[in-house]
């Protein structure tokens, strides 16, 4: 359970945007019956205040950045051609779900290269993917850790979670690679730290053997999908697509009209799912709180 954004505004409306996962998997069916609230250490009583929780997927604008490894091993044999076919189909499937998709490449160079910025133009995406070739390679090594850092920064520039707005945006980073970082421009620990502290979902599709799984799973916090051979890539990307769609549906907005009129307090939100519980908190000032609070229209 993670707090994404929160606000507290007069007359007395508190809103918290949060996501729910269980054992690393998105939870998409939370209702008010699964939630209990406490404000200032006391359980919220329905007789003095009103609150509601709603899925926030209908108000999401979703951005997915696909970064494709073009290091030497990818360009050899039929791997690139197979990856291009699968990536183009994957991008088309995301557009059908009304997502915005961008495509970039990375190798051993210090910088990733964006081939097409976030768009819903399928022709632009498929053309960019189809035109990837050996001419795009600047360094035969693999700067995977650097790609993680820069991909998340690109999403930071585009994605803005906003609990008060009618439309909020969320981002996902998808990395396709056939190995671990070899360039050593960024450390593995710094890349993992960037992933763990990011608000964006991070997925890795690895055309790798068993020896690389642990490293790539550590980067793919929200999902790692292994393909042992190029012909396995379609299944891996299909599994990824299903996970991405679930990611969109793990967000909820809780709206609460507070009866408190004191300088500052904290709202505790506890979610129970199956046999597990988790808690998030939001602290806020209540100096300007007063009557006539109403919940926003779902």
N, C-alpha and C positions, 0 to 999 in steps of 0.2 A: 504494500500500500504506500503510495507516494503522493504528497501534496504538490500539485503543479502550480497553482496560483490561488490567491485568496484576497478578499477585500472585506471592508467593514465601513458602511456608509450610512449617514442619517437618511430617514428617521431612525432606523435600527436594523438595517439589513446586513447580515453577514453571509458571504458566499464563499464556498471553498470548492475548487476544482481539483479532483484527485483521480488517481488511477489505482486499479486493484489487480494484483497478480497473486497466484498461489503456486508454490513450488516452481517459480519461474514462468508459469503459464498465465496468459491473460484471463481474467474472470469477467464474463460478459453478462451475468444475470443477477447482479446485486439489486435488491429492492429495499424499501424503507424497513421492512421486517428484519432485515439483516443488520440494521444500524441502531446504535444507541448513542445519545448525546449527553454530555455533561458540560455545564458552563460554570466557571468559577469554582469547580470542585463539587457542584451539586447536579444531580440528574435533572435533565430538562423535562419539565412537566407540560403536557399538552394543554392544560387549562390556562397557562400563562403565556404561551408562545406557540407559534406555528412554524413548521418546517417541512421541507419536501426534498426528495432526491430524485434526479432524473438522469437517464443516459444522455451523454453529450455528443454522441456520434453524429447526430443529424446536423449539428452546428460545427462540424470539424472541416477544416481545409487541410488536406494531407499532402505532404511533400516527401518524395523518396528520391534519394541520390544514389545512383548505381555507379560504383567505381570498379572498373575492369582492369585487372592486371595484364600488362603487355610486356612483361619481362621475357627474357630469351626463351625460357622453357614453354611459355604459352604460345609463342609464335612458331614453334617447331611442330611439324606434323599437321594433324587435322584439328588440334585443340582449339585454335582461335576460330576457325570456321564453325565448329559445333557451338562454341560459346556465343558467337554472334547470333546464330539462329535462335538459341534458347533465350538470350537476353532480349531480342526483339519481340519474341512472343510474350515474355514476362512483362515488358514495358506496355505492350498492348493490353494485357489483362489488367494492369493497374489503371490504365486510362479508362477502361470500362467501369471501374469502380470509382471514377471521377477523381483520381489522384493526379497530382502534378509530379512529373518525373524529369530528372536531369541525369545526364550520362557524362562520366569522366573517365580518364585513364590514368594509370600510374605505373611506374617501373622503378628503376633505381635512382631516378633524378630526384632532386630536392623538392620539386613542386609537382602536384597533380595538374592535369590539364582538363578543363571542362570542354567537352565537345558540343554539348547543347545544354543551355540553361533550363531551369524548370519550365515545363510546357505541358500542354495537353494536345499537342500536334503530333500525331502518330507518324506522319511522314517524316517530320524532322528528326524524330528519335530513331526510326529504323534506318534512315539514310546515314545518320551519324554512326550508328553501330555497324552498319554494313561496310562503311568506308574505313574502319580501323585496319591498319596494315603495319607491316614491318617498318614503314617510313615514319610511323608515329613513335617509335622507340628511340629514346635519348640515352638510356643507360640500361644495360642488360640485367642489372641487379634488381632487387625487390625492396622498395622503401615502403613496406606495409605499415609500419608504425607511423611514419610520416603521413601516409594517406588517411589513417584514422584521425589524426589531429586535424588535418586540413579539411577533411570531409565534414567533421563535426562543426568546424568554424563556419563553413559555407551554410550549413543548416542554421546555425546561430543567427546569421545575417538575415535569413528568410523567415524563420518560424517565430511567432510571437504568441505564447499562451496568454489568454485574457479571459478571466472568469466573468467579467462584466459585459464583455462584448457579445453580440449576437453570433459572431463567427470567430472561432479560435483555430489556430493552426498547430499541427504537430508534425514532427519530422522523423524520418527513418533513414539510416545509412546502411547500404548493402554493399559489401565488399566481395568480389569474386577473385580468388587467387588460387595458385597451385603450389603454394609453399609459404613458409614463414619469412619474416624479415631477414634480409641478408645485407642490406646497405648500412645498417647501424647508424643512421642519421638521428634516430630517436630511439630511446630505450624501450624495451617491452613493458617495463613497469610504468613508464610515463604514458604509454598508449592505453594500458589497462586503467590507469587512474583517470585519464580523460574520458574513457567510456563510463566508468562507474560514477563520475560526477556529472555526466551529461543528462539533460532532460530528454534527449532523443533516443529512439530505439536503435540498436545496432545488431545487424545480422551478418554472418559470414557464410559464404558458400565456398567450400574448399575441395578442389580436385587434388586430393592428397591421400597418402597412406596413413596407417595407424600412428606412425611416429610423430606426425604433426598435429594430431587432433587436440591434445591438451592445450597447446599454445593458441590455436585458433578458437577453441571453445572459450578461452579466457577473454578474447576480444569480442566474440559474438555473444554478448551478455543476454540478448533476447532471442537468440537462436543460432545454432551452428548446424549446417547441413553438408554432409560429406558426400562426395561423388568419387568413387575409386577409379572410374574410367570416364572418358568424355561422354560415352553413351548414357551414363548415369546422371548427367547434368539436368536433363529435362525433369526427371523425378525430383531431384533436389530443389529445383526452382519452383516446381508445383507445391512442394511442402512449404517452401518459403512464402509463396503467395498466400497460402491458407493462414499462415502465422501473421502475415502483415494485415490481413483483413480482421483477424481477431484483435490485433493491437489497436485498431481504430475503435473497437467496441469496449475497451476496458476503461474508458473515461466516464466520470460522473460529476454532476454539479449538485452540491448540497446548498440549499438556500434556507436561511433561518432568521426569523424576526426575534431579536433579543428583548427580554423585558428588563434587562439590567440598566442602571443609570449611575454607574460609578466610574471612576477614572479609567480603569483598565481591567481586562479579564482575559481568560483563555477558554476557547471552545475545544473540547476533546471529542473526536469522532472515533467510535469503535465499530469496526466491521467484523462480523462473524461469518465465516464461510466454511461449510462442512464442519470439521472439528478444530478449526483454527481461528484465532482472533488477532487483529492488528489495530494499531491506534495511530492517528495523526492529530496534531494540535495546531491551533492558530490563535495567536495573541493579538489583541487589538484594543484601541481606546474606545471608550463609550461615553466620553464627555458630551457629545452632541446628540446622543440617542434620545428619542422621545416617542410620542404616539404616532399612529397612522402608518405603521409599517405594513407593507403587503408584499407577498412573494411575486417574483417575476412570472410572466406567462411562459409556460413550458414551450 
